[in-house]
Amino acid sequence: VTGTPPHAPPPAIPALVENVPGSRPLTVRERMVKHRAQPSCNACHGIMDPLGLSLENFDAIGRWRTKDYDTGTLIDASGKMANGAAVNGPDDLRRALMARPQQFVQTLTRNLMAYALGRTLEYYDMPTVRRIVRDADAGGDRFSSIVIGIVASPAFQMKKIPGGRNAG
């Protein structure tokens, strides 16, 4: 979302500890704090966790909630972004991301295009990404402008579909 790629995961990283029946349940935040206590985990999670925790009020299917399901305690959606901006919930996250709209639109475009193409973007895709971002900017950064730009791109239109008519 912010365009800052995470570091490669270290070898043999421990999984996030889940709540164990019979022990005191921990909130997601408490489990993440324990996970980040390991320096090798904090390198990435120090950047990613504030994004996720700011959206913690949404459950797995998008319903709003104020209490953690496991503990019954109020959800704490606060945190600090990698650039130091404080966030507390989705409205603050939106403001933090929109403080640099071009970076957000470029990152969104790169990720959507990679998904649409079914592959990682390469250096030769970047002129197309920049054109889509420029065109989206001229159109008020509408999501539809980004999607139309991707669909109209030669990379998308000339993509081979495995097992399809144009498969070799």
C-alpha positions in Angstrom: 0.0 0.0 0.0 2.8 2.4 0.8 5.1 1.1 -2.0 7.8 0.1 0.5 8.6 -3.5 -0.2 9.3 -5.7 2.9 12.6 -7.3 3.5 12.9 -11.0 2.5 11.7 -13.2 5.4 14.6 -14.7 7.4 15.0 -18.4 7.3 13.1 -20.5 9.9 10.7 -17.7 10.9 8.4 -18.7 13.7 4.7 -18.7 13.0 2.4 -16.2 14.8 1.4 -17.9 18.0 -2.4 -18.6 18.1 -4.5 -18.6 21.2 -4.3 -22.0 23.0 -7.4 -23.4 24.7 -7.0 -23.3 28.5 -4.7 -20.3 28.5 -5.6 -16.6 28.7 -6.5 -15.5 25.2 -4.5 -12.7 23.6 -5.8 -10.0 21.3 -4.3 -9.8 17.8 -2.4 -6.8 18.9 -0.9 -8.7 21.9 0.1 -11.6 19.7 1.7 -9.2 17.2 3.6 -7.4 19.9 5.1 -10.8 21.0 5.9 -11.6 17.4 7.6 -8.2 16.8 9.8 -8.7 19.9 12.0 -10.9 17.8 14.3 -8.6 15.8 14.1 -10.7 12.7 10.3 -10.4 12.7 10.2 -6.7 13.6 12.1 -5.6 10.5 8.9 -6.3 8.4 6.2 -6.3 11.0 7.2 -2.9 12.3 6.2 -1.6 8.9 3.2 -3.8 8.1 1.4 -4.1 11.5 0.2 -0.5 11.8 -1.6 -0.9 8.5 -3.4 -4.1 9.6 -4.1 -3.0 13.2 -5.7 0.3 12.0 -8.3 -2.0 10.2 -8.7 -4.3 13.2 -12.3 -3.1 13.8 -13.3 -5.0 10.7 -13.9 -8.7 11.1 -13.0 -11.4 8.5 -16.2 -10.6 6.4 -16.0 -6.8 6.8 -18.4 -6.2 9.7 -17.6 -3.5 12.1 -16.8 -4.5 15.6 -15.6 -2.7 18.7 -14.5 -5.8 20.8 -12.0 -8.5 20.2 -13.8 -11.8 19.7 -11.3 -13.8 21.7 -10.9 -11.5 24.7 -14.0 -9.4 24.8 -11.8 -6.3 25.2 -12.1 -3.1 23.2 -10.1 -3.1 20.0 -7.1 -0.8 19.9 -6.7 0.3 16.3 -3.8 2.7 17.0 -0.3 2.6 15.7 2.5 4.5 13.9 3.3 4.3 10.2 6.9 3.7 9.1 7.1 7.5 8.4 6.0 8.3 12.0 2.4 9.3 11.2 0.1 8.2 14.0 -3.0 6.2 12.9 -6.0 5.2 14.9 -8.5 3.4 12.7 -9.4 3.4 9.0 -10.0 7.2 8.7 -6.5 8.0 9.9 -5.1 5.3 7.7 -6.9 6.8 4.7 -5.5 10.3 5.6 -2.0 8.9 6.0 -2.1 7.1 2.6 -3.6 10.1 0.9 -0.9 12.4 2.2 1.1 10.9 -0.7 -1.6 10.2 -3.3 0.8 9.6 -6.2 2.7 7.0 -4.3 -0.6 5.3 -3.3 -1.9 5.4 -6.9 1.4 4.1 -8.3 1.6 1.2 -5.8 -2.1 0.3 -6.4 -1.5 0.4 -10.1 1.6 -1.8 -9.9 -0.2 -4.4 -7.7 -3.4 -4.5 -9.8 -1.4 -4.8 -13.0 0.7 -7.6 -11.5 -2.5 -9.4 -10.5 -4.1 -8.8 -13.9 -1.0 -10.1 -15.8 -0.5 -13.0 -13.4 3.1 -12.3 -13.0 5.6 -10.0 -11.3 6.1 -6.7 -13.1 9.5 -6.2 -14.9 11.4 -3.0 -15.7 9.8 -2.9 -19.2 6.4 -2.7 -17.6 7.2 0.6 -15.8 6.6 3.0 -18.7 3.1 1.5 -18.9 2.5 1.9 -15.2 3.7 5.5 -15.3 1.3 6.2 -18.2 -1.6 4.7 -16.4 -0.8 6.7 -13.3 -0.5 9.9 -15.4 -3.8 9.2 -17.1 -5.5 8.4 -13.8 -4.2 11.6 -12.3 -5.8 13.5 -15.3 -9.1 11.7 -14.5 -9.1 12.5 -10.8 -7.4 9.3 -9.7 -10.5 7.2 -10.2 -10.2 3.5 -9.7 -12.0 2.9 -13.0 -9.2 4.9 -14.8 -6.6 2.6 -13.4 -8.5 -0.5 -14.3 -9.3 0.8 -17.8 -5.6 1.7 -18.3 -4.5 -1.8 -17.3 -7.1 -3.5 -19.5 -6.1 -1.3 -22.5 -2.4 -1.9 -22.0 -0.6 -4.1 -24.6 0.8 -6.2 -21.8 -2.7 -7.2 -20.8 -4.2 -7.4 -24.2 -1.4 -9.6 -25.5 -1.2 -11.9 -22.5 -1.2 -15.5 -23.3 -3.8 -17.6 -21.6 -2.6 -21.2 -20.7 -4.8 -23.6 -22.6 -6.6 -20.8 -24.4 -7.0 -20.1 -28.1 -3.7 -18.1 -28.2 -1.8 -20.7 -26.2 1.3 -22.0 -28.0 
